[in-house]
Amino acid sequence: MNACYNVKRWIVTKNPLFESFENSYILTMSTNERLERCKELANLCKNTFVQVNKGWKKCPKAPHIKTAAHDLIDAYRTLFIHCQDIHAPILVMEDDAIILNHDRTHYERIDSFVKQDADFDVYSLGSFGFVNPLRFGYHKSFLKTIGFSQAVIWSEKARSQALVFMQTNDLMHVDVHIMSKLGRKYTYNLPIVVQLFPETENQQNWCYFCNNNIIEKAFVRVWIFFLRKLQLHKSPYNWCILYCINNLFRHVIILLIILFIVNNVIAYLRSCKLPAKKLKHL
């Protein structure tokens, strides 16, 4: 294990919410005091481990690691190397993760999906991104870009692919630059484990193209403003609105289908009307 990191078993749970895979890992910093508030996260899997990161400011790391975003990428890389001998999926959580929904039925459905779908890459318990409008049911498939990675079930295949992506040093964010590149990424139809969005050092580095483009910076500021308007820097409950937006494409398609049907019905009814001159002779 890298000298800047320490992985230790934290809690063993006798009756976890997930049973098809046993291990979850919480990523935290040695300077953070969030861990004591994370104890309910230990109910998700049988074994809950904690990876403690000393941080790039206090521990010598690769020269390109100069931001909190790069440091988080390095934390994932270190964890995935540590877990290379684990063939089953693992749940990786960041220490700001919050359980929003405690209904065991939801966890059982997710657990069943993970157990039966051996080809999935990642299954997020709370992410933002447009989902496939043609896929119905409890488990939604993200189309392309996915945002937020505070609680994600990673398959062995996805972890191996992520390590390949991490061989380049220009990656900034786990969600948009690693998870988004994976093919089979899913989420539940409701947010399960979410996070708040207070002003942080990492938030200042949010980007997609990450080329200091003025338009992108303006878009990020608008996005952060929107999250604050939803009060998601204080309370997690408006995550349901983000999940409604996830389904935006579906709503648009349904609306277009309804308009198409209505338009054709109106056209058909008009075509069935007799000309006015013929009506006079009847």
Buried (B, 14 or more C-beta within 10 A) or exposed (E): EBEBBEBEEBBEBEEBBBBBBBBBBBBBBEEBEEBEEBEEBBBBBBBBBBBBBBBBEEBEBEEBBEBBBBBBBBBBBBBBBBBEEBEEBBBBBBBBBBBBBEEEEBBEBBBBBBBEEEEBBBBBBBBBBBBEBEEEEBBBBBBEBBBBBBBBBBBBBBBEBBBEBBEEEEBBBBBBBBBBBBEBBBBBBBBBBBBBBEEEEBBEBBBBEBEEEEEBEEBBEEBBEEBBEBEBBEEBEBBBEBBEEBBEBBEEEEEEEEEEEEEEEEEEEEEEEEEEEEEEEE
